[in-house]
Amino acid sequence: MAYFPMFIDLTDSDCLIIGGGQVAYRKVKVLLDFDARVTVISKEVSSKISEIAGKNNNLQIEERQFEDSDLKGRKLVVVATDDNDFNSFVSEKCNEANIPVNVVDDQEKCSFIFSSYVKEGDLVGAFSSSGKSPVLTQYLRDKEKEVLTPKLGKINELMGQWRAQVIDELPNEAERKEVFQSILKYSLDNDNLPTEEEIKVIIKERV
């Protein structure tokens, strides 16, 4: 089974995690890293999850038993319990409602899987082995950290700030590409990012 690599916007999306242990804790951190609104439902919740909830308003904890109605309106669902029958039940319910579901460590019950990723601002590099080798994807993630640095995150932010103006002033795609290539080269060759005036000069050379 091969999973299609796709990035989706989870900003302010209502996501549900069922389970409150160490695995649930890791998924909480991932979803919050992408600005989702996360609800954790479990009879017992780890102190690590509770600690995050005390600092992040995007995380809500409900220490109780799961109910079918908890699935309503969810963008995606993560099931992190050690009850296989329950996990199967929730997976089936999610599939019936067309809600993406991940059952931790049970690929057959998943309609999506988590990738190993590196994130600097909005710049993200991710790896997936289609659930076959998490160790390998973690290795690739760690190697990627050597390339995807905080500086690249800042460069990405800068390019995003100028993207609309460059598109507006340069209708030719090849010219736009040259502008961004010049900004990237300048940024990589120097300790600082180009100033506003320097970017305007780069654009003007191609107008």
Biotite code that builds the C-alpha atoms (Angstrom):
import biotite.structure as struc

atoms = struc.array([
    struc.Atom([0.000, 0.000, 0.000], chain_id="A", res_id=1, res_name="MET", atom_name="CA", element="C"),
    struc.Atom([1.406, 3.370, -1.037], chain_id="A", res_id=2, res_name="ALA", atom_name="CA", element="C"),
    struc.Atom([0.166, 6.648, 0.433], chain_id="A", res_id=3, res_name="TYR", atom_name="CA", element="C"),
    struc.Atom([-0.130, 9.762, -1.721], chain_id="A", res_id=4, res_name="PHE", atom_name="CA", element="C"),
    struc.Atom([2.017, 12.599, -0.313], chain_id="A", res_id=5, res_name="PRO", atom_name="CA", element="C"),
    struc.Atom([-0.311, 15.534, 0.326], chain_id="A", res_id=6, res_name="MET", atom_name="CA", element="C"),
    struc.Atom([-0.065, 18.581, 2.584], chain_id="A", res_id=7, res_name="PHE", atom_name="CA", element="C"),
    struc.Atom([-3.309, 19.900, 4.046], chain_id="A", res_id=8, res_name="ILE", atom_name="CA", element="C"),
    struc.Atom([-4.009, 23.043, 6.047], chain_id="A", res_id=9, res_name="ASP", atom_name="CA", element="C"),
    struc.Atom([-4.987, 22.151, 9.613], chain_id="A", res_id=10, res_name="LEU", atom_name="CA", element="C"),
    struc.Atom([-5.057, 25.705, 10.931], chain_id="A", res_id=11, res_name="THR", atom_name="CA", element="C"),
    struc.Atom([-7.933, 25.949, 13.422], chain_id="A", res_id=12, res_name="ASP", atom_name="CA", element="C"),
    struc.Atom([-9.234, 22.563, 12.238], chain_id="A", res_id=13, res_name="SER", atom_name="CA", element="C"),
    struc.Atom([-11.057, 20.470, 14.818], chain_id="A", res_id=14, res_name="ASP", atom_name="CA", element="C"),
    struc.Atom([-9.025, 17.290, 15.365], chain_id="A", res_id=15, res_name="CYS", atom_name="CA", element="C"),
    struc.Atom([-9.709, 14.478, 17.818], chain_id="A", res_id=16, res_name="LEU", atom_name="CA", element="C"),
    struc.Atom([-7.261, 12.202, 19.607], chain_id="A", res_id=17, res_name="ILE", atom_name="CA", element="C"),
    struc.Atom([-8.701, 9.245, 21.498], chain_id="A", res_id=18, res_name="ILE", atom_name="CA", element="C"),
    struc.Atom([-6.261, 8.063, 24.124], chain_id="A", res_id=19, res_name="GLY", atom_name="CA", element="C"),
    struc.Atom([-4.119, 9.859, 26.668], chain_id="A", res_id=20, res_name="GLY", atom_name="CA", element="C"),
    struc.Atom([-0.788, 8.038, 26.854], chain_id="A", res_id=21, res_name="GLY", atom_name="CA", element="C"),
    struc.Atom([2.694, 8.575, 25.453], chain_id="A", res_id=22, res_name="GLN", atom_name="CA", element="C"),
    struc.Atom([1.701, 7.886, 21.848], chain_id="A", res_id=23, res_name="VAL", atom_name="CA", element="C"),
    struc.Atom([-1.217, 10.307, 22.087], chain_id="A", res_id=24, res_name="ALA", atom_name="CA", element="C"),
    struc.Atom([1.185, 12.874, 23.529], chain_id="A", res_id=25, res_name="TYR", atom_name="CA", element="C"),
    struc.Atom([3.411, 12.634, 20.434], chain_id="A", res_id=26, res_name="ARG", atom_name="CA", element="C"),
    struc.Atom([0.431, 13.091, 18.106], chain_id="A", res_id=27, res_name="LYS", atom_name="CA", element="C"),
    struc.Atom([-0.778, 16.067, 20.149], chain_id="A", res_id=28, res_name="VAL", atom_name="CA", element="C"),
    struc.Atom([2.568, 17.767, 19.619], chain_id="A", res_id=29, res_name="LYS", atom_name="CA", element="C"),
    struc.Atom([2.484, 17.142, 15.868], chain_id="A", res_id=30, res_name="VAL", atom_name="CA", element="C"),
    struc.Atom([-1.043, 18.477, 15.358], chain_id="A", res_id=31, res_name="LEU", atom_name="CA", element="C"),
    struc.Atom([-0.393, 21.556, 17.495], chain_id="A", res_id=32, res_name="LEU", atom_name="CA", element="C"),
    struc.Atom([2.794, 22.178, 15.507], chain_id="A", res_id=33, res_name="ASP", atom_name="CA", element="C"),
    struc.Atom([0.502, 22.723, 12.511], chain_id="A", res_id=34, res_name="PHE", atom_name="CA", element="C"),
    struc.Atom([-1.930, 24.984, 14.413], chain_id="A", res_id=35, res_name="ASP", atom_name="CA", element="C"),
    struc.Atom([-4.798, 22.505, 14.676], chain_id="A", res_id=36, res_name="ALA", atom_name="CA", element="C"),
    struc.Atom([-7.362, 22.659, 17.471], chain_id="A", res_id=37, res_name="ARG", atom_name="CA", element="C"),
    struc.Atom([-7.030, 19.370, 19.304], chain_id="A", res_id=38, res_name="VAL", atom_name="CA", element="C"),
    struc.Atom([-9.400, 17.593, 21.667], chain_id="A", res_id=39, res_name="THR", atom_name="CA", element="C"),
    struc.Atom([-8.080, 14.636, 23.664], chain_id="A", res_id=40, res_name="VAL", atom_name="CA", element="C"),
    struc.Atom([-10.679, 12.221, 25.000], chain_id="A", res_id=41, res_name="ILE", atom_name="CA", element="C"),
    struc.Atom([-9.537, 9.555, 27.445], chain_id="A", res_id=42, res_name="SER", atom_name="CA", element="C"),
    struc.Atom([-10.434, 8.315, 30.900], chain_id="A", res_id=43, res_name="LYS", atom_name="CA", element="C"),
    struc.Atom([-6.810, 8.911, 31.886], chain_id="A", res_id=44, res_name="GLU", atom_name="CA", element="C"),
    struc.Atom([-4.525, 11.591, 30.459], chain_id="A", res_id=45, res_name="VAL", atom_name="CA", element="C"),
    struc.Atom([-0.780, 11.760, 30.961], chain_id="A", res_id=46, res_name="SER", atom_name="CA", element="C"),
    struc.Atom([0.792, 14.624, 32.872], chain_id="A", res_id=47, res_name="SER", atom_name="CA", element="C"),
    struc.Atom([2.686, 15.619, 29.715], chain_id="A", res_id=48, res_name="LYS", atom_name="CA", element="C"),
    struc.Atom([-0.550, 16.214, 27.821], chain_id="A", res_id=49, res_name="ILE", atom_name="CA", element="C"),
    struc.Atom([-2.037, 18.077, 30.767], chain_id="A", res_id=50, res_name="SER", atom_name="CA", element="C"),
    struc.Atom([1.036, 20.272, 30.920], chain_id="A", res_id=51, res_name="GLU", atom_name="CA", element="C"),
    struc.Atom([0.646, 21.254, 27.264], chain_id="A", res_id=52, res_name="ILE", atom_name="CA", element="C"),
    struc.Atom([-3.051, 21.995, 27.797], chain_id="A", res_id=53, res_name="ALA", atom_name="CA", element="C"),
    struc.Atom([-2.108, 24.417, 30.560], chain_id="A", res_id=54, res_name="GLY", atom_name="CA", element="C"),
    struc.Atom([-0.002, 26.405, 28.107], chain_id="A", res_id=55, res_name="LYS", atom_name="CA", element="C"),
    struc.Atom([-1.852, 26.063, 24.798], chain_id="A", res_id=56, res_name="ASN", atom_name="CA", element="C"),
    struc.Atom([-5.492, 27.045, 24.339], chain_id="A", res_id=57, res_name="ASN", atom_name="CA", element="C"),
    struc.Atom([-5.667, 24.949, 21.163], chain_id="A", res_id=58, res_name="ASN", atom_name="CA", element="C"),
    struc.Atom([-5.614, 21.780, 23.262], chain_id="A", res_id=59, res_name="LEU", atom_name="CA", element="C"),
    struc.Atom([-8.682, 20.666, 25.206], chain_id="A", res_id=60, res_name="GLN", atom_name="CA", element="C"),
    struc.Atom([-8.852, 17.604, 27.457], chain_id="A", res_id=61, res_name="ILE", atom_name="CA", element="C"),
    struc.Atom([-12.004, 15.638, 28.268], chain_id="A", res_id=62, res_name="GLU", atom_name="CA", element="C"),
    struc.Atom([-11.358, 12.838, 30.767], chain_id="A", res_id=63, res_name="GLU", atom_name="CA", element="C"),
    struc.Atom([-14.229, 10.535, 29.965], chain_id="A", res_id=64, res_name="ARG", atom_name="CA", element="C"),
    struc.Atom([-15.306, 7.647, 27.766], chain_id="A", res_id=65, res_name="GLN", atom_name="CA", element="C"),
    struc.Atom([-15.585, 8.138, 24.008], chain_id="A", res_id=66, res_name="PHE", atom_name="CA", element="C"),
    struc.Atom([-19.055, 8.549, 22.495], chain_id="A", res_id=67, res_name="GLU", atom_name="CA", element="C"),
    struc.Atom([-20.032, 8.162, 18.838], chain_id="A", res_id=68, res_name="ASP", atom_name="CA", element="C"),
    struc.Atom([-21.165, 11.801, 18.724], chain_id="A", res_id=69, res_name="SER", atom_name="CA", element="C"),
    struc.Atom([-17.567, 12.876, 19.426], chain_id="A", res_id=70, res_name="ASP", atom_name="CA", element="C"),
    struc.Atom([-16.766, 12.283, 15.760], chain_id="A", res_id=71, res_name="LEU", atom_name="CA", element="C"),
    struc.Atom([-19.140, 14.966, 14.500], chain_id="A", res_id=72, res_name="LYS", atom_name="CA", element="C"),
    struc.Atom([-17.386, 17.857, 12.784], chain_id="A", res_id=73, res_name="GLY", atom_name="CA", element="C"),
    struc.Atom([-13.862, 16.479, 13.113], chain_id="A", res_id=74, res_name="ARG", atom_name="CA", element="C"),
    struc.Atom([-11.270, 17.208, 10.421], chain_id="A", res_id=75, res_name="LYS", atom_name="CA", element="C"),
    struc.Atom([-9.373, 14.054, 11.336], chain_id="A", res_id=76, res_name="LEU", atom_name="CA", element="C"),
    struc.Atom([-9.221, 11.476, 14.120], chain_id="A", res_id=77, res_name="VAL", atom_name="CA", element="C"),
    struc.Atom([-6.306, 9.707, 15.792], chain_id="A", res_id=78, res_name="VAL", atom_name="CA", element="C"),
    struc.Atom([-6.952, 6.548, 17.813], chain_id="A", res_id=79, res_name="VAL", atom_name="CA", element="C"),
    struc.Atom([-4.197, 5.763, 20.306], chain_id="A", res_id=80, res_name="ALA", atom_name="CA", element="C"),
    struc.Atom([-5.521, 3.049, 22.613], chain_id="A", res_id=81, res_name="THR", atom_name="CA", element="C"),
    struc.Atom([-4.447, -0.557, 23.244], chain_id="A", res_id=82, res_name="ASP", atom_name="CA", element="C"),
    struc.Atom([-7.981, -1.918, 22.731], chain_id="A", res_id=83, res_name="ASP", atom_name="CA", element="C"),
    struc.Atom([-7.976, -3.484, 19.251], chain_id="A", res_id=84, res_name="ASN", atom_name="CA", element="C"),
    struc.Atom([-11.735, -4.022, 19.117], chain_id="A", res_id=85, res_name="ASP", atom_name="CA", element="C"),
    struc.Atom([-12.385, -0.423, 20.098], chain_id="A", res_id=86, res_name="PHE", atom_name="CA", element="C"),
    struc.Atom([-9.821, 0.832, 17.594], chain_id="A", res_id=87, res_name="ASN", atom_name="CA", element="C"),
    struc.Atom([-11.537, -1.146, 14.832], chain_id="A", res_id=88, res_name="SER", atom_name="CA", element="C"),
    struc.Atom([-14.914, 0.251, 15.858], chain_id="A", res_id=89, res_name="PHE", atom_name="CA", element="C"),
    struc.Atom([-13.747, 3.861, 15.698], chain_id="A", res_id=90, res_name="VAL", atom_name="CA", element="C"),
    struc.Atom([-11.929, 3.281, 12.412], chain_id="A", res_id=91, res_name="SER", atom_name="CA", element="C"),
    struc.Atom([-15.111, 1.897, 10.840], chain_id="A", res_id=92, res_name="GLU", atom_name="CA", element="C"),
    struc.Atom([-17.178, 4.793, 12.165], chain_id="A", res_id=93, res_name="LYS", atom_name="CA", element="C"),
    struc.Atom([-14.713, 7.302, 10.715], chain_id="A", res_id=94, res_name="CYS", atom_name="CA", element="C"),
    struc.Atom([-14.690, 5.581, 7.342], chain_id="A", res_id=95, res_name="ASN", atom_name="CA", element="C"),
    struc.Atom([-18.475, 5.601, 7.249], chain_id="A", res_id=96, res_name="GLU", atom_name="CA", element="C"),
    struc.Atom([-18.429, 9.351, 7.957], chain_id="A", res_id=97, res_name="ALA", atom_name="CA", element="C"),
    struc.Atom([-15.561, 10.025, 5.498], chain_id="A", res_id=98, res_name="ASN", atom_name="CA", element="C"),
    struc.Atom([-13.331, 11.301, 8.306], chain_id="A", res_id=99, res_name="ILE", atom_name="CA", element="C"),
    struc.Atom([-9.597, 10.618, 7.862], chain_id="A", res_id=100, res_name="PRO", atom_name="CA", element="C"),
    struc.Atom([-8.474, 8.299, 10.656], chain_id="A", res_id=101, res_name="VAL", atom_name="CA", element="C"),
    struc.Atom([-5.144, 7.087, 11.961], chain_id="A", res_id=102, res_name="ASN", atom_name="CA", element="C"),
    struc.Atom([-5.056, 4.083, 14.264], chain_id="A", res_id=103, res_name="VAL", atom_name="CA", element="C"),
    struc.Atom([-1.584, 4.110, 15.778], chain_id="A", res_id=104, res_name="VAL", atom_name="CA", element="C"),
    struc.Atom([0.538, 1.069, 14.895], chain_id="A", res_id=105, res_name="ASP", atom_name="CA", element="C"),
    struc.Atom([-2.259, -0.558, 12.886], chain_id="A", res_id=106, res_name="ASP", atom_name="CA", element="C"),
    struc.Atom([-1.828, 0.425, 9.265], chain_id="A", res_id=107, res_name="GLN", atom_name="CA", element="C"),
    struc.Atom([-4.771, -1.619, 7.984], chain_id="A", res_id=108, res_name="GLU", atom_name="CA", element="C"),
    struc.Atom([-7.152, 0.528, 10.017], chain_id="A", res_id=109, res_name="LYS", atom_name="CA", element="C"),
    struc.Atom([-5.630, 3.838, 8.832], chain_id="A", res_id=110, res_name="CYS", atom_name="CA", element="C"),
    struc.Atom([-6.845, 6.014, 6.006], chain_id="A", res_id=111, res_name="SER", atom_name="CA", element="C"),
    struc.Atom([-3.845, 8.329, 6.562], chain_id="A", res_id=112, res_name="PHE", atom_name="CA", element="C"),
    struc.Atom([-0.482, 8.033, 8.257], chain_id="A", res_id=113, res_name="ILE", atom_name="CA", element="C"),
    struc.Atom([1.848, 10.537, 9.893], chain_id="A", res_id=114, res_name="PHE", atom_name="CA", element="C"),
    struc.Atom([5.122, 11.339, 8.177], chain_id="A", res_id=115, res_name="SER", atom_name="CA", element="C"),
    struc.Atom([8.468, 12.102, 9.773], chain_id="A", res_id=116, res_name="SER", atom_name="CA", element="C"),
    struc.Atom([9.055, 15.773, 9.110], chain_id="A", res_id=117, res_name="TYR", atom_name="CA", element="C"),
    struc.Atom([11.313, 18.768, 9.565], chain_id="A", res_id=118, res_name="VAL", atom_name="CA", element="C"),
    struc.Atom([9.621, 22.151, 9.977], chain_id="A", res_id=119, res_name="LYS", atom_name="CA", element="C"),
    struc.Atom([11.091, 25.635, 9.964], chain_id="A", res_id=120, res_name="GLU", atom_name="CA", element="C"),
    struc.Atom([8.275, 28.161, 9.969], chain_id="A", res_id=121, res_name="GLY", atom_name="CA", element="C"),
    struc.Atom([6.018, 27.252, 7.044], chain_id="A", res_id=122, res_name="ASP", atom_name="CA", element="C"),
    struc.Atom([8.766, 25.326, 5.247], chain_id="A", res_id=123, res_name="LEU", atom_name="CA", element="C"),
    struc.Atom([8.231, 21.605, 5.730], chain_id="A", res_id=124, res_name="VAL", atom_name="CA", element="C"),
    struc.Atom([10.122, 18.544, 4.511], chain_id="A", res_id=125, res_name="GLY", atom_name="CA", element="C"),
    struc.Atom([8.469, 15.174, 5.139], chain_id="A", res_id=126, res_name="ALA", atom_name="CA", element="C"),
    struc.Atom([9.212, 11.496, 4.594], chain_id="A", res_id=127, res_name="PHE", atom_name="CA", element="C"),
    struc.Atom([6.991, 8.427, 4.516], chain_id="A", res_id=128, res_name="SER", atom_name="CA", element="C"),
    struc.Atom([7.720, 4.723, 4.163], chain_id="A", res_id=129, res_name="SER", atom_name="CA", element="C"),
    struc.Atom([3.992, 3.914, 3.806], chain_id="A", res_id=130, res_name="SER", atom_name="CA", element="C"),
    struc.Atom([4.152, 2.610, 7.347], chain_id="A", res_id=131, res_name="GLY", atom_name="CA", element="C"),
    struc.Atom([6.848, 0.015, 6.584], chain_id="A", res_id=132, res_name="LYS", atom_name="CA", element="C"),
    struc.Atom([9.875, 1.506, 8.318], chain_id="A", res_id=133, res_name="SER", atom_name="CA", element="C"),
    struc.Atom([9.481, 4.372, 10.811], chain_id="A", res_id=134, res_name="PRO", atom_name="CA", element="C"),
    struc.Atom([13.165, 3.993, 11.725], chain_id="A", res_id=135, res_name="VAL", atom_name="CA", element="C"),
    struc.Atom([14.158, 4.751, 8.127], chain_id="A", res_id=136, res_name="LEU", atom_name="CA", element="C"),
    struc.Atom([11.941, 7.819, 7.857], chain_id="A", res_id=137, res_name="THR", atom_name="CA", element="C"),
    struc.Atom([13.287, 9.096, 11.183], chain_id="A", res_id=138, res_name="GLN", atom_name="CA", element="C"),
    struc.Atom([16.815, 8.636, 9.819], chain_id="A", res_id=139, res_name="TYR", atom_name="CA", element="C"),
    struc.Atom([15.931, 10.638, 6.712], chain_id="A", res_id=140, res_name="LEU", atom_name="CA", element="C"),
    struc.Atom([14.302, 13.316, 8.869], chain_id="A", res_id=141, res_name="ARG", atom_name="CA", element="C"),
    struc.Atom([17.446, 13.689, 10.943], chain_id="A", res_id=142, res_name="ASP", atom_name="CA", element="C"),
    struc.Atom([19.596, 13.948, 7.796], chain_id="A", res_id=143, res_name="LYS", atom_name="CA", element="C"),
    struc.Atom([17.202, 16.550, 6.387], chain_id="A", res_id=144, res_name="GLU", atom_name="CA", element="C"),
    struc.Atom([17.792, 18.742, 9.446], chain_id="A", res_id=145, res_name="LYS", atom_name="CA", element="C"),
    struc.Atom([21.298, 19.335, 8.117], chain_id="A", res_id=146, res_name="GLU", atom_name="CA", element="C"),
    struc.Atom([19.792, 20.924, 4.995], chain_id="A", res_id=147, res_name="VAL", atom_name="CA", element="C"),
    struc.Atom([16.472, 22.415, 6.070], chain_id="A", res_id=148, res_name="LEU", atom_name="CA", element="C"),
    struc.Atom([17.864, 25.010, 8.456], chain_id="A", res_id=149, res_name="THR", atom_name="CA", element="C"),
    struc.Atom([16.217, 27.930, 10.281], chain_id="A", res_id=150, res_name="PRO", atom_name="CA", element="C"),
    struc.Atom([17.746, 30.229, 7.659], chain_id="A", res_id=151, res_name="LYS", atom_name="CA", element="C"),
    struc.Atom([15.799, 28.469, 4.910], chain_id="A", res_id=152, res_name="LEU", atom_name="CA", element="C"),
    struc.Atom([12.663, 29.004, 6.965], chain_id="A", res_id=153, res_name="GLY", atom_name="CA", element="C"),
    struc.Atom([13.391, 32.739, 7.001], chain_id="A", res_id=154, res_name="LYS", atom_name="CA", element="C"),
    struc.Atom([14.084, 32.751, 3.261], chain_id="A", res_id=155, res_name="ILE", atom_name="CA", element="C"),
    struc.Atom([10.754, 31.033, 2.664], chain_id="A", res_id=156, res_name="ASN", atom_name="CA", element="C"),
    struc.Atom([8.972, 33.651, 4.755], chain_id="A", res_id=157, res_name="GLU", atom_name="CA", element="C"),
    struc.Atom([10.667, 36.451, 2.808], chain_id="A", res_id=158, res_name="LEU", atom_name="CA", element="C"),
    struc.Atom([9.713, 34.974, -0.550], chain_id="A", res_id=159, res_name="MET", atom_name="CA", element="C"),
    struc.Atom([6.147, 34.581, 0.619], chain_id="A", res_id=160, res_name="GLY", atom_name="CA", element="C"),
    struc.Atom([6.008, 38.261, 1.527], chain_id="A", res_id=161, res_name="GLN", atom_name="CA", element="C"),
    struc.Atom([7.112, 39.254, -1.992], chain_id="A", res_id=162, res_name="TRP", atom_name="CA", element="C"),
    struc.Atom([5.290, 36.611, -3.999], chain_id="A", res_id=163, res_name="ARG", atom_name="CA", element="C"),
    struc.Atom([2.136, 38.612, -4.782], chain_id="A", res_id=164, res_name="ALA", atom_name="CA", element="C"),
    struc.Atom([4.080, 41.714, -5.846], chain_id="A", res_id=165, res_name="GLN", atom_name="CA", element="C"),
    struc.Atom([6.448, 39.736, -8.049], chain_id="A", res_id=166, res_name="VAL", atom_name="CA", element="C"),
    struc.Atom([3.532, 37.996, -9.760], chain_id="A", res_id=167, res_name="ILE", atom_name="CA", element="C"),
    struc.Atom([1.796, 41.350, -10.248], chain_id="A", res_id=168, res_name="ASP", atom_name="CA", element="C"),
    struc.Atom([4.824, 43.078, -11.769], chain_id="A", res_id=169, res_name="GLU", atom_name="CA", element="C"),
    struc.Atom([6.212, 40.174, -13.797], chain_id="A", res_id=170, res_name="LEU", atom_name="CA", element="C"),
    struc.Atom([3.603, 38.277, -15.848], chain_id="A", res_id=171, res_name="PRO", atom_name="CA", element="C"),
    struc.Atom([6.311, 36.070, -17.371], chain_id="A", res_id=172, res_name="ASN", atom_name="CA", element="C"),
    struc.Atom([6.810, 32.934, -15.303], chain_id="A", res_id=173, res_name="GLU", atom_name="CA", element="C"),
    struc.Atom([10.461, 32.544, -16.302], chain_id="A", res_id=174, res_name="ALA", atom_name="CA", element="C"),
    struc.Atom([11.226, 36.077, -15.120], chain_id="A", res_id=175, res_name="GLU", atom_name="CA", element="C"),
    struc.Atom([9.474, 35.473, -11.805], chain_id="A", res_id=176, res_name="ARG", atom_name="CA", element="C"),
    struc.Atom([11.518, 32.333, -11.329], chain_id="A", res_id=177, res_name="LYS", atom_name="CA", element="C"),
    struc.Atom([14.713, 34.290, -11.964], chain_id="A", res_id=178, res_name="GLU", atom_name="CA", element="C"),
    struc.Atom([13.748, 36.816, -9.277], chain_id="A", res_id=179, res_name="VAL", atom_name="CA", element="C"),
    struc.Atom([13.229, 34.160, -6.653], chain_id="A", res_id=180, res_name="PHE", atom_name="CA", element="C"),
    struc.Atom([16.391, 32.347, -7.717], chain_id="A", res_id=181, res_name="GLN", atom_name="CA", element="C"),
    struc.Atom([18.305, 35.603, -7.265], chain_id="A", res_id=182, res_name="SER", atom_name="CA", element="C"),
    struc.Atom([16.796, 36.145, -3.809], chain_id="A", res_id=183, res_name="ILE", atom_name="CA", element="C"),
    struc.Atom([17.694, 32.585, -2.845], chain_id="A", res_id=184, res_name="LEU", atom_name="CA", element="C"),
    struc.Atom([21.264, 32.872, -4.142], chain_id="A", res_id=185, res_name="LYS", atom_name="CA", element="C"),
    struc.Atom([21.814, 36.189, -2.367], chain_id="A", res_id=186, res_name="TYR", atom_name="CA", element="C"),
    struc.Atom([20.433, 34.785, 0.874], chain_id="A", res_id=187, res_name="SER", atom_name="CA", element="C"),
    struc.Atom([22.575, 31.647, 0.742], chain_id="A", res_id=188, res_name="LEU", atom_name="CA", element="C"),
    struc.Atom([25.747, 33.535, -0.236], chain_id="A", res_id=189, res_name="ASP", atom_name="CA", element="C"),
    struc.Atom([25.436, 36.172, 2.492], chain_id="A", res_id=190, res_name="ASN", atom_name="CA", element="C"),
    struc.Atom([24.942, 36.266, 6.243], chain_id="A", res_id=191, res_name="ASP", atom_name="CA", element="C"),
    struc.Atom([21.825, 38.432, 5.867], chain_id="A", res_id=192, res_name="ASN", atom_name="CA", element="C"),
    struc.Atom([18.695, 38.311, 3.737], chain_id="A", res_id=193, res_name="LEU", atom_name="CA", element="C"),
    struc.Atom([18.333, 40.939, 0.992], chain_id="A", res_id=194, res_name="PRO", atom_name="CA", element="C"),
    struc.Atom([16.780, 44.236, 2.048], chain_id="A", res_id=195, res_name="THR", atom_name="CA", element="C"),
    struc.Atom([13.583, 45.641, 0.596], chain_id="A", res_id=196, res_name="GLU", atom_name="CA", element="C"),
    struc.Atom([15.562, 47.984, -1.639], chain_id="A", res_id=197, res_name="GLU", atom_name="CA", element="C"),
    struc.Atom([17.790, 45.176, -2.871], chain_id="A", res_id=198, res_name="GLU", atom_name="CA", element="C"),
    struc.Atom([14.771, 43.067, -3.799], chain_id="A", res_id=199, res_name="ILE", atom_name="CA", element="C"),
    struc.Atom([13.185, 45.994, -5.634], chain_id="A", res_id=200, res_name="LYS", atom_name="CA", element="C"),
    struc.Atom([16.388, 46.311, -7.673], chain_id="A", res_id=201, res_name="VAL", atom_name="CA", element="C"),
    struc.Atom([16.267, 42.597, -8.513], chain_id="A", res_id=202, res_name="ILE", atom_name="CA", element="C"),
    struc.Atom([12.674, 42.972, -9.705], chain_id="A", res_id=203, res_name="ILE", atom_name="CA", element="C"),
    struc.Atom([13.369, 46.185, -11.629], chain_id="A", res_id=204, res_name="LYS", atom_name="CA", element="C"),
    struc.Atom([16.141, 44.481, -13.607], chain_id="A", res_id=205, res_name="GLU", atom_name="CA", element="C"),
    struc.Atom([13.548, 42.182, -15.121], chain_id="A", res_id=206, res_name="ARG", atom_name="CA", element="C"),
    struc.Atom([10.639, 44.565, -15.654], chain_id="A", res_id=207, res_name="VAL", atom_name="CA", element="C"),
])
